[in-house]
Amino acid sequence: MKIIRASCWKENLELTKPYTIAYTTVDAVENFFVVIELENGLTGIGAGSPSDFVTGEDLLESFAALNAHLEALVVGEDIRHFSAILRQIRAILAPYPAARAAIDIALYDAFTKMIGTPLANYLGKAHEGLPTSITIGIKSLEETLEEAIEDVKLGFRIIKLKTGLEVEKDIAVFRKLRETVGAEVKIRVDANQGYSIPDLLRFVDETRDADVEFIEQPFKAGHQHWMLQLPEPVRQLCAADEDLHNPADAMRMAVPTRPYGIYNIKLMKCGGVSESLHIAEAAHRFGISLMWGCMDESIISISAALHAAMASPATRYLDLDGSFDLARDVVSGGFILRDGYLFPNGKPGLGVMRL
């Protein structure tokens, strides 16, 4: 079944709730989109969300590379041979993981639509659904508590609290948040590379009785030697984000002494579903728990991450709330959100519908 057409475009997607993290404030996000069409009329859609800080690529450069190579990479190729197409994409668009992810997701969507099955089922579904966290950016104490109360009312039972600017304030906010939401709500922390070793140890020590679920990327990327100076229980409490980009990183960090106890896979960092599956397999083989994360992204790539997450036995955590605060999107569907749990919607491919 030949691919007869391919196109891409980019859009600025405003957020309904701007937020602050340790290194920036975000009020809108630019995503780019890929659509491929098969000779039988079926289409597949993909999306990319590049970031200098996370994926290491400039949006304009990444989109220019995508636009320049997309048609040559896929048009005229047989969708049944998409693994070979992906090999070429990895070679030609190596510096641009979000661009690779957009094509990768579109290929998986088109192929699994063609064979009439949800992507998670094609990949070998290991879970029916899992709860996702809902993220609260760095805000005043009053705003944090107000947002948390609203999130719990909406059915979420896991909060991810952004920290990393001032550890003393982070500790006070965390403890007050725990007091407010109670013991039944899990709270995980994302320091977004904002801590020093003393900061992290102080945070862990002073929140020990308040039950931190885990702490994501406490130190700047590339500072794994700092992680190795920590006690093993603290390393097990930490999740690799910006330090984990590809399967090679996953394998390198899996051997003793491990800097992290959890891997956070983002399709935008690794280049799509195909590469995420290699990371997931490494985690499964080495007994490392998986979290599947995101940035501010379209339902398209959030759905792709959910399908991939459901196919890995190592998956323990979801942080796939990146489409919840978009003021608009280019698709609907993709997943079912029920009482804080995410489920694929059971439709072929990603299960998304163009608007």
Steps between C-alpha positions, in 0.01 A plus 500: 500500500683808373518840666385745232508834681664665801476851641602692810418830666550674834261678733524710815274347765414730788464369855197566716726512810855637457750350746853539633770234537858532628639654181212671315136611489275349232177649362487340153667218310579446134437150367548373151286241330547233234231331293567210266245349262488142371380398157179359650415843645593429863708766673737504794577804712796585720612795711824638636572741785865613486675676788848643535503398867364146465546363146803715419365633172399841371139503378566683175802288412315180586194595297716604205673161502165323526354700214808445283517121542147375573379421148828343391500277809148362476319566169507195275600269786290203613346561843550130576873568495480785749784362715738553209360851450564576866861389462548759227324766706733437795803543273389810309325687784732390780533845667123557506320251728166685501498506119578129496225440753242677284570274201537188716160558663331563165642175360384296799156662483460426128629143525281399794198664338572295188502174698199613707638487852590750774871574518526365858358165388741478208793570734382238752281665762611427858267745681141612447553843653693683772456819704676811376639781709382857453770766513511815712767752399700721732243732656420671826390275784143626472484437124658155540248389761207645306603316184561175689155510659344551159703214348389262774138604445547408132600147600880511485680313776861576401648850502837588348640807674756709314788617721863601461518875556535515880523182703379653827184624332462166316502312831243731656270480197530121480418451866200735483383329182516161672302637793238641261441201270543228761682170502293339224635732226849421373740789447804474277753780450675631189800718583572565129879490557477769769667341805851459635599190699436678836166629368382153404615335822332771702176464303499121544577523872241768580216340300567141601194480724283669232536211249666621179417249227819581304715793385559566133836625361632685806834605343608657174523254209846351476557507876450129557823502704301702754233230502764238574602689814153446647394211725342215306151555648506861377610392151214251492263785584614701197387485136720580200346750258742732319777243559306239300463562127553174314548124539876545540440720806259242638754220469787708638304597812363150557826345616619528862538745661173641365452877528120473484231257609244620244515593131276772357438434130384788284434431132631846415837428660561161345344549157168319516332170576765276345790633707284516815438127472875431506535708818201321651646160420830593665314617810296181512806277467692683771210540742470878473159661540366714216324832505361636171511877488434785263523873448218720378389287207212423272263215579672326208838446665347457847290214358806346334687509833202344678480214251874434535476518879216248507720256305789488751492273806749741665254792494410612851427873467333736253550874475300555182311819578664710227187554292265585786579872505511565125250766399455313171628196312480361146342168604260357753473154656813294548442392858241477774558689826295357786555578871861594431569182300599499132386226263542461122157543342510166316485644147751401230830682492532779752122543514515872418271693266596810301299812583 
